[in-house]
Amino acid sequence: MSKPPFTVNKRVAVLIVLLLSFSVSKGQLADTLKEVKIKAKKKRFISNDERINTYAPGQKITSIDSITLRQYQFQSVANLLAQQSPVFIKTYGINGLATLSFRGASAAQSQVYWNGVPLQNAAMGMSDVSLLPVALMNKINLVYGSSSAMWGSGNVGGALVVENEKPYFDTTNVFHHSIYAVAGSFSQYQLGLRSGFSTDKWYVAINGFGQSAKNNFSYVDGTTERKMSNASLSSGVGLLQVAYKADSKNIVSLTGWYQQYYREVPRALFESQSVKNQRDESLRLLADWNRTGKSVHTSVKLSYIRDYMRYQDTLALLNTINASNQLYAEVAARFALGKRHRIMIMTPVSVQWVDSASISKTNTQNRYGIAANYLYTDLKSKLRVALSLRGEAVDNNSYLLPGGNIGYDLTSWLTLKANLQKTYRVPTLNELYYNPGGNRNLLPESGWSTDAGYAFHSRSVSRVVLNHELSAFNRVIDNWIVWFGGAIWTPHNIATVHSRGVETDNKLTVGLGKLNLHIALNTSYVLSTTVSSHISGDGSIGKQIPYAPRYNGQVNIGFNFRQLYFNYNHTYTGYRFITVDESQWLIPYNTGNVQLLYTLPVASNNLQFTAQCNNVWNKRYQVVNGRPMPGINLLLGIRFDVDY
Amino acid sequence: MGRTYFQNIISGILGVSLLSACVKDKPTEPDTKPPATTEPSGNVYTVCEGSLGNGNSTLYLYNYKTATDHGNIYETVNTGSKLGDVFQSILRIGDKWFLCINNSDKVLVLDSTRKQIGVINIPKPRYILPVSDTKAYVSTLFSNKVYIINPQSMSVSGTIDMPYQNPEFMVMRNNKAYISTWDTACGNIYTIDIATDKVQDAIAINNRAPHGLAVDKDGNLWIVSGNVYKGKQAAITQLNGKDEVMQTFYFSAKSDVIKPVFNLAKDVLYFIQVDYNGGTDNNGIYRMNINDIQLPKAPFVAAQKFQYFWALGVEPQSGNIYVGDPKGFIQKGAVAVYNTEGKQVNSFAVGVGPSSFYFE
């Protein structure tokens, strides 16, 4: 059995929590919470990516605000999205894989981008979002609906776009340091450090943490209550960012992200025992050059991503090692033609290969693309029309992907949106070449996706602010890839799947002096059904595809008063089918979760206390069949921010 | 803009968004539960192995004499209890049923009413061979052990170490147990002295990875071997009563051959050829006479594109051929019944992944 890469000593964690607690000075209160609320109200600032800021006026984009990021800063992106977004997170229990499903799309059709670079595992075509720590992210955006013309293959249901802090340069030489310690139920411990400085020429930041957990929670197996075993986790994560401002026009930055997770995989309810464990190591390197010219902005990205995974199960004589690799390069130029027209041209190129006994190294996947994005804005900036066209060659096949979206401000408080995209996903290396089972004859999944809706924003000068957005979508995908088999699993282009539904985001805030109340409701209704199939006597026609809940929603209700922030979150997830013919299913579940934040200024610095209580009603539930989720659990954190 | 107008807009959009759902979420349960009380004969049990990692295996029961479908009989009788993950095989010994639940590491024991009365913990059990009233062998995956159990006391009484891993199918012949070990390094089958529970002989079969066994009317043993995805060609080897190889039939490189079974007269061998890639070549139910000197070229029942069969059985009364279609192991499967002329005469639905039949 392999050893954990990192273990947080319980005593050290407790000691740091105590030391930081005693360093609090009394009486120096200031209203600092307002500073960490939504950083930018103007949409163009919600991301560092122009595809989001400029060329998606008609797409539904949800930006996770900074106070929500702080609530979940010690958890994974999977936990955050499961509680705060209508995106379904398919979680295989504690320490298990967690994947995204946007609008009834499969995990491989729901993509993840890191600073603009595709992050999904090159072999599997999906990302494990339980291994994405919120602590490293400065911005998290959810882009709903297809936009393959802008983002490329796999962007069928939507995209999760995560970004680290954008380098900034300050002539006053700014230093910023944070240290945090976390302790929680099931022997969860975490220690983290963030340190950075900025001068007029240099920006350097390091961000890292280590964590460990036993995850020995109680669960019910039939009528017997048991303690989870073989469920420990340990990890070490580090991110280094270095940026150099050569002159007023040129900035070069380098980002290195390394993380290692060792996870024991506990038994499923139908297993007698488990000795499974998994080690995931990821190395992500990104070099970025940005040149801001008088009229043309040019950027070059070069990235290498390697995801190593070793899975061991001595009971099944398994010791598999897979390492997927991706080289990604992108040159982009954008410019304006007068006040009405903007153009962005990109040339993304990627090469993917796998080091594995199951796939030959000669089986690579090479993608070459050229994409043009155009934005028209009318004189009053009420109408914004974005058109995109992407030509992409994948190995010996080529694809043309048109798309467009429109945003129109009907009034100052009501915006109409519409989006139409050709969408596709090329088969992954595993789907094509995995031995046994890979199918070299697979065709890309492809189809058209449309969505439309409106966004209502009442005036923010009022004490009562209402934001409401509704989006309806419709998507038909042909050649949907389904894995089937008993002894040997093989992917096939089996079906046409029709997905449609409605989502709403609603938030009401009321200001009463220093007390601000909020209530928010997100709802999602997704029908994702098989329309046709090549399987003889297929029982899936007209049925909901597996693990695509028709209904889910979240309520957030809470307040902030001076330095205190409180939020109660309640999530509902509807029936999930296990089989394609709806013959087996899992019952719906509700969870309640509480978040508390308290920020205490200490001189010019901040001491922040956080508490999260997940599953406060101690509900027994499973997201995926046979994998019990933890009952009520607590996570307490303390963070000290120093700026000078 | 008046306040009323503003309020109406808010009410309208909230109403639209909250009331837009239109499909009932709760799945439809069967209106009536199938009958738990069954007929004394004419029962065919379908082992539905489920899909690996989902814990959704089931035991379905159908009576071919009365055409009564008893559905998921284990859950019906045991008030919703689940069998576990990957139901591999079923066998009746005396008045008890023994069910090998492979990935749940257990052999469930049921009484004659199919009520669970015991569990024998055995890692990755595959098949059971009854040896006497008080002894049976249980083959296992991922190890070289055959477990010895006492069916009366429902307990493990010992183990037999095989020379290779993955002991698989077993038969009794000439008062000896023949055991195939489905290991790509193995080119033999082994006999066990049932008095001493020791490995007796190794018999070379001219091929690797034996896994399927059946005995014909003359007492000859037919051995199916191979593992296509590990580069071991499929073959059928015929052994006479003296354990001498009579002939070996080799299949084409891509053919995967599984689950041999004889007809009632035990002079026609039926087997499944599988193409996991969804093609129609070398895919279906095949049969050959025991005196044939070459393999059949045309299937008895051809599989359609994207289809392959996973269960095969011969009904003891009519000799009809039962064929299980797992439909990808991602939904409920189906069983089709053919007469010996190859004409379909019946069909019924079963659980996920029908993999074998047991006739009572």
Interface residues (C-beta under 8 A of the other chain):
Chain A: G222 A268 L269 F270 E271 S272 Q273 L315 A316 L317 N435 P436 G437 N439 N441 Y454 F456 L466 H468 L470 V482 F484 G485 G486 I488 T490 H492 I494 V502 T504 N506 T523 Y525 L527 H534 I535 S536 G537 D538 G539 S540 P546 R550 Y551 G574 Y575 F577 I578 T579 V580 D581 E582 S583 Q584 W585 P588 N625 G626
Chain B: I9 I10 I13 L14 V16 S17 L18 S20 A21 V23 D25 K26 P27 E49 S51 L52 G53 N54 G55 N56 S81 K82 G84 D85 N103 S104 D105 K106 N121 P123 K124 F142 Q165 Y229 Y276 N277 G278 Q304 K305 F306 Q307 W310 D325 P326 K327 G328 F329 I330 Q331 K332 A334 V352 G353 S355
